[in-house]
């Protein structure tokens, strides 16, 4: 499948272009494109919720989707009015603007950085018949093992999230058509982690396309 419509800026800052332009966790955006139809935020850490980047991509009609637990912070800092915001809890299913949106719990199992109690989330978004899963900052847990998607974006940097080995084993289990590793090569993880992840996944399942964008 073609993945030419996907851009990863840095960390977990993702842009997907189709019938709508979707951004996930925009961070350190340089160009003031003002082209976002939907902006999805997984959680409130600075490298995932960056109001300056949001300001560069939002337009008057942009819709912000964020965890309900972030509602007060998002409304005060994102510059997007309440009528253009959707606040969801993990484990929900919604439709908005022709998109099908599933919220997937995102949390660490034994680490203190992203606790389940904070109710942060990744997203499965179906657009133009393709299901994109953006995991956010998470370890492999029972909730994300239930995900069904065509393209998966998973963190591989370790420390705050799953590492490359854990991510490769997880992707081999859920079997998307393609995977894009994220969350490495800047704040955490080495630039070479992407290639190492690709080799590990290919040894487990060579049928899954790997796109290295960072």
C-alpha positions in Angstrom: 0.0 0.0 0.0 1.1 3.6 -0.6 2.2 5.6 2.3 3.1 8.8 0.4 0.4 10.7 2.3 2.2 10.3 5.6 4.7 12.7 7.1 6.4 12.4 10.5 7.9 15.7 11.7 9.7 14.7 14.9 9.0 12.6 17.9 5.3 11.5 17.4 4.3 14.5 15.3 2.3 13.0 12.4 0.5 14.4 9.4 -1.8 12.2 7.2 -3.4 13.7 4.1 -6.4 12.2 2.5 -10.0 13.5 2.0 -9.1 15.4 5.2 -5.8 16.6 6.7 -5.1 15.0 10.0 -2.4 15.9 12.5 -1.5 13.9 15.6 0.5 15.4 18.4 2.0 18.3 16.3 5.4 19.3 17.7 8.1 21.7 16.6 6.1 22.5 13.4 8.1 25.0 11.3 5.7 25.9 8.5 2.6 27.9 9.1 0.4 25.8 6.8 -2.9 26.4 8.5 -4.2 23.2 6.8 -5.4 21.0 9.6 -9.0 19.7 9.4 -8.5 17.6 12.6 -5.8 17.7 15.3 -5.6 14.7 17.6 -3.8 15.0 20.9 -2.9 11.9 22.8 -1.8 13.5 26.1 -0.6 16.6 27.7 3.3 16.2 27.8 5.0 19.1 26.0 6.3 17.0 23.1 2.7 15.9 22.3 0.7 19.0 23.2 2.5 22.0 21.7 0.3 25.1 21.5 2.8 26.9 19.3 2.7 24.2 16.7 -1.1 24.0 16.9 -1.3 27.7 16.1 0.7 27.1 12.9 -1.6 24.5 11.5 -5.0 25.3 12.7 -7.6 27.3 10.7 -11.0 28.6 11.6 -12.7 25.2 11.0 -10.1 23.0 12.6 -11.4 20.4 15.1 -9.3 19.5 18.1 -9.7 16.0 19.5 -8.2 15.3 22.9 -8.6 13.3 26.1 -11.5 14.5 28.3 -9.0 14.7 31.1 -7.2 17.5 29.2 -10.3 19.6 28.6 -9.4 22.5 30.8 -5.8 22.7 29.6 -6.7 22.3 26.0 -9.4 25.0 26.0 -7.1 27.5 27.7 -4.0 26.9 25.6 -4.9 25.5 22.2 -6.6 28.6 20.8 -9.5 26.5 19.5 -13.0 27.4 20.7 -15.1 24.9 22.6 -17.5 24.3 19.7 -14.5 23.0 17.6 -13.3 20.6 20.3 -14.2 17.0 20.9 -13.2 15.5 24.2 -13.3 11.7 24.5 -12.4 9.1 27.1 -10.3 5.9 26.3 -12.3 3.0 25.0 -14.9 5.0 23.1 -16.2 4.9 19.5 -17.3 8.0 17.6 -18.0 9.4 14.2 -17.1 12.9 13.2 -17.0 14.6 9.9 -16.9 11.4 8.0 -14.2 9.9 10.2 -14.6 6.8 12.4 -12.7 7.4 15.6 -11.8 4.8 18.3 -9.9 5.9 21.4 -7.4 3.4 22.7 -6.1 3.5 26.2 -2.4 4.5 26.3 -0.4 3.9 29.4 2.7 2.4 31.0 2.5 -0.9 32.9 5.3 -0.5 35.4 6.5 3.1 34.8 5.2 6.3 36.3 5.2 8.5 33.2 1.8 7.6 31.7 -0.4 6.0 34.3 -3.7 4.4 33.3 -5.5 6.7 35.8 -4.7 9.8 33.7 -7.0 8.5 31.0 -4.7 9.4 28.1 -5.3 7.7 24.7 -4.2 6.7 21.3 -6.5 6.8 18.3 -7.7 4.5 15.5 -9.0 6.8 12.8 -10.6 5.4 9.7 -10.3 7.8 6.7 -10.9 6.9 3.0 -11.3 3.2 4.0 -7.9 3.0 5.8 -7.6 2.5 9.5 -4.7 4.4 11.0 -3.6 3.6 14.6 -1.5 6.2 16.4 -0.6 4.7 19.8 0.7 7.7 21.6 3.1 7.1 24.6 2.3 3.6 25.8 3.8 0.2 26.7 2.4 -3.0 25.3 -0.7 -3.8 27.4 -3.9 -5.8 27.1 -5.8 -2.8 25.7 -3.6 -2.1 22.7 -3.5 -5.8 21.8 -7.1 -5.6 20.7 -6.4 -3.0 18.0 -7.2 -3.7 14.4 -5.7 -1.4 11.9 -4.1 -1.1 8.4 -1.3 1.3 9.4 0.2 1.5 12.9 2.3 4.3 14.4 4.1 2.9 17.5 6.8 4.4 19.8 10.1 2.5 19.9 12.4 4.7 22.0 12.1 2.9 25.2 12.3 4.4 28.7 9.0 6.3 28.5 7.4 3.8 26.2 7.9 0.3 24.7 11.2 -0.3 23.1 12.0 -1.5 19.6 12.0 -5.2 20.5 8.7 -4.9 22.3 7.2 -2.9 19.5 8.3 -5.4 16.9 6.8 -8.3 18.8 3.6 -6.3 19.3 3.3 -5.4 15.6 3.9 -9.0 14.6 1.0 -9.9 16.8 -1.6 -7.4 15.5 -0.4 -7.7 11.9 -1.2 -4.3 10.2 -0.3 -3.9 6.6 2.3 -1.3 7.4 4.0 0.3 10.5 5.7 3.6 11.1 8.0 3.7 14.2 7.9 7.0 16.1 9.2 8.5 19.4 12.9 8.0 18.8 16.0 9.8 17.6 15.4 13.1 19.4 14.3 13.2 23.1 14.8 9.5 23.6 16.3 6.7 21.5 19.0 6.8 18.8 18.4 7.6 15.1 19.6 4.0 14.3 16.7 2.6 16.4 14.4 2.7 13.4 16.5 0.4 11.3 17.0 -1.9 14.2 13.3 -2.1 14.7 12.8 -2.9 11.0 15.3 -5.8 11.2 13.6 -7.2 14.3 10.2 -7.0 12.7 11.3 -8.5 9.4 12.7 -11.5 11.4 9.3 -12.0 12.9 7.0 -11.2 10.0 8.5 -10.0 6.7 5.0 -9.3 5.2 4.5 -6.0 7.1 5.7 -2.9 5.3 8.0 -0.7 7.5 8.1 3.0 6.7 11.0 4.9 8.4 10.1 8.6 8.4 12.3 9.9 11.3 
